[in-house]
Structure formats: C-alpha cells, structure tokens
C-alpha cells in the first residue's frame, strides 16, 4: 500500500481501521483465510500529509503538527499484528529531504513505536528480498516529470505505464532537471538489475502490469480525492489493497471502501 496521508482531512481513517481489523482476524471466515497468509506489508511513501507540501495545504489538514501526524501514524502501525513484517519508505509529503534518494524517517518521528521489531523504515528507493523475490520500492517523486517529459497522456490514469518507462530506461528518474537529485558518487536511482516486483505510489491510482519478467504495481492511496486532484481531473482509487502471492505471482485486490 502507499499514500496514507495521515493528518489530512481526506485520510480515510475508518477504512484503514477496517483494514487493520481484517489483518487481526476481525472479519468473515473466508477473509480470515486470506488475512492469515499475509506475512509482509510494504508501504511506498507519503505516510503522512506533512506541512507545507503545496500551497493552501493547511485548508485540508486535520492535524497541523508534523510530530502529531507521525504519532497518529505510529499508533495505526501498532494495530498491525507483530507476525507481519512492515517496510515503510518516505515520499514527497514526509519529513525528510525532498532530494533523491530520500533517507529513511529519523527515529525521533517514530519513537512512539517503542520496541516493535517487525516495523522497519527504509530509504526511497530501497530493495528488499522476500523469500527470494526481489522487490524494488520507490515512492514515485519522478512520476510527474516523466508524464510531462515523455508526453504520456494516460499516465495518471494508468500509472503502470510510468513504471514500465522507468524499467525501459533503467532509471527511476530519467528526466533530468525537474526534480532535485543528491550529487552522490553512486546513482541510487539506476535500476542495475531489474527486480521481480517494482512497487511505487504517488499518483493515488492503482495499476498493474508485467514487463520483461517484472511485475509493476502502483498501490493507490488511502486518501479521498483532494481539491487539487479534482481540478487536474485525476482519477483516484482509494482503499484498494493489492495482495501479491509470493508463490504463484498472482495479484489479488481487496476493496476496503
């Protein structure tokens, strides 16, 4: 999943809590069978709505203190069963530098989690391996520049097309100059070895595709459509959770709306 935007008036908290109940087995017998098989939860950024991310954002904030936003986020994470390993990366709304690669969240923002050893915070991008399946996680800060730079008219409606372009160019931010990049000796945004799964967010629209052996997943959002998205004509798909079967490679989508 991705793009929770905790702290926003548009964050769909009741739906997310319904998801947490599902993970804890507070659901139908059929759903319990599915929930019991979930061992990993990957969150691709924009964990909170942040402060000053865009003009007039304050109008849409329910919580205007960045530390309080992360406290609420951490309390929600505590509702995830401890047998599920969680990996979360930052996005452009999170309280880390905007230049990529983005570092993992500082411990001062997540200290309320205490000793929860199943919750891990990583940079964006990052790569994890789950039972031999390599997953590349990236928030997707470059998506807007790719859509405009490559003139992909359907990019916001079909984000999987953007993921394919990243894989084709072997780079997560192939359009130079639009987004700030950290001048490092090694370019962390290069896709040197194509992963088995590429997971990103940012555009709030679920999308799936296969490209030369890589499964592309955009996991949507848990935020209702904002005023900005309405003006831009974006289509959002909130509370749709993609489940990837590590044995079969089959994707199933659960609807928590």
C-alpha angles and dihedrals in degrees: 000000000000147000101046093161094198109195095040121114085230095057105119096225098164090053091048091050088051086055090051091051088052091053090051093051097255092136143076121312091252091051091048089062090056096042092050091061095055109105103156135042119192119193116195103204144278088091090166133019093244129201126285095001091141138357116288091010091137090071090065098042121108092180115037098183114086094208091051090050090057092045089057091045091051092049089055091050089054086066090066112097113254093236089068115083112220126202117186128182129188129254136197092282094054126098098258131092115294093220112099137277088048117210124234119269114283115251092242088071095049102036092110088071089073115189099347098147094183094066117082130182118207138175125266112274105032136153125220130182120219114189090328095316111121114217123192111204121197129158095221106239089154095056096095093052092047091052093050098035095050094033094235098171095187095045098111092046094044108030091170086075088062091051089052091052090053090052093046091053094039089229134098093213106029095160106083124213103021099085126036115256125193111242099237131161090241121042104233091191095065113108097219095167116026109237128227090241130024111198123186142146135182100118097067092229125113115233137164135190144154120232123178094323097321122111110218115208129182106185101201123218149285093224128094119239111288128218090255092053091048090054091048093049093238120165114221128195107201126192098011108137118201114212118198119201106220091203101048103021090231118146120216123185122214119202117218098172 
